[in-house]
Amino acid sequence: MNYPMVNASINLTKSCNLKCSYCFTNGKKDEVISLDTAKKAVDFLFKNAVGANLEDLPNNQRRVDISFWGGEPLLEWELLKEIVTYAESVV
């Protein structure tokens, strides 16, 4: 049985407004994913969902799940909206 990749967490940024001393992003360079890279991730997920055998997909459904992660992903609100808009247009 194949297990196609149809869900992913997109790490939008390492930036965070809290800067907790115990956090893995503390002291790291603030970086932001490019829209182009995020679009490639979305395209990859949809390609895998479309190309997979239905019985190999969770609950036999052609569905893609994308979550956003970071530091604090809401610091990149405009980018997040652009990625969601792009993903909705691919459907």
Backbone torsions as a table, in degrees:
resi	resn	phi	psi	omega
1	MET	NA	134.9	174.6
2	ASN	-87.3	153.2	175.4
3	TYR	-125.3	85.8	-177.3
4	PRO	-67.1	144.7	178.8
5	MET	-80.2	114.9	-179.6
6	VAL	-130.7	9.8	174.0
7	ASN	-143.3	148.1	-178.1
8	ALA	-156.8	153.2	169.8
9	SER	-105.0	121.7	179.1
10	ILE	-94.6	119.5	179.8
11	ASN	-82.4	99.6	-175.2
12	LEU	-69.7	-41.1	-174.0
13	THR	-158.0	157.3	171.0
14	LYS	-94.8	-7.4	-179.4
15	SER	-69.3	147.4	175.6
16	CYS	-151.7	144.2	179.7
17	ASN	-82.7	-4.5	-178.0
18	LEU	-98.1	-41.6	-180.0
19	LYS	56.6	47.6	178.8
20	CYS	-63.4	137.3	-176.1
21	SER	-64.4	-27.1	-178.2
22	TYR	-87.6	-7.6	-174.3
23	CYS	-77.3	145.4	179.8
24	PHE	-66.5	-19.0	179.3
25	THR	-90.2	-8.5	-177.8
26	ASN	-61.9	126.7	178.1
27	GLY	82.9	-2.0	179.2
28	LYS	-84.5	156.6	176.6
29	LYS	-63.8	131.5	177.5
30	ASP	-71.5	113.7	179.7
31	GLU	-125.0	152.4	179.1
32	VAL	-129.5	136.7	176.9
33	ILE	-66.4	145.1	176.9
34	SER	-80.4	152.9	177.0
35	LEU	-60.3	-37.4	179.9
36	ASP	-61.6	-44.4	179.3
37	THR	-65.5	-41.8	178.3
38	ALA	-63.2	-40.5	177.9
39	LYS	-62.7	-38.6	178.1
40	LYS	-63.6	-38.2	178.1
41	ALA	-65.3	-43.2	178.2
42	VAL	-62.1	-46.3	179.1
43	ASP	-59.4	-42.4	179.5
44	PHE	-60.3	-45.9	-179.5
45	LEU	-63.0	-45.4	-179.9
46	PHE	-66.0	-38.8	178.4
47	LYS	-61.6	-42.1	179.0
48	ASN	-66.4	-39.2	179.7
49	ALA	-67.5	-42.7	-179.1
50	VAL	-69.2	-38.3	-175.9
51	GLY	-83.1	-8.0	-175.8
52	ALA	-83.2	152.5	170.4
53	ASN	-69.9	136.0	-176.3
54	LEU	-55.2	-38.5	-178.5
55	GLU	-70.3	-14.5	177.6
56	ASP	-88.6	-6.8	-177.4
57	LEU	-93.3	149.0	177.7
58	PRO	-55.9	130.2	-179.6
59	ASN	55.5	22.8	-179.9
60	ASN	53.0	38.8	-179.4
61	GLN	-122.5	135.7	173.4
62	ARG	-81.8	91.0	-174.0
63	ARG	-140.4	139.9	177.2
64	VAL	-115.2	133.0	176.8
65	ASP	-115.4	127.8	178.2
66	ILE	-126.3	129.2	173.3
67	SER	-120.3	160.9	-178.4
68	PHE	-117.0	139.5	-169.9
69	TRP	-141.3	169.6	175.3
70	GLY	-174.0	-155.0	110.7
71	GLY	-39.6	-115.3	178.3
72	GLU	-118.6	100.1	-174.4
73	PRO	-61.6	-27.6	-178.5
74	LEU	-70.9	-10.8	172.1
75	LEU	-67.7	-19.8	177.8
76	GLU	-111.4	48.4	-175.6
77	TRP	-56.3	-45.2	-178.2
78	GLU	-64.2	-41.3	177.7
79	LEU	-64.0	-43.4	178.7
80	LEU	-57.9	-45.3	179.1
81	LYS	-63.5	-38.8	178.4
82	GLU	-63.4	-40.6	-179.7
83	ILE	-66.8	-43.3	179.0
84	VAL	-62.9	-44.8	178.2
85	THR	-60.1	-42.1	178.1
86	TYR	-63.7	-46.2	-179.4
87	ALA	-61.0	-40.2	178.4
88	GLU	-66.5	-30.7	179.9
89	SER	-75.7	-23.4	-179.5
90	VAL	-74.3	-31.8	-179.3
91	VAL	-59.1	NA	NA
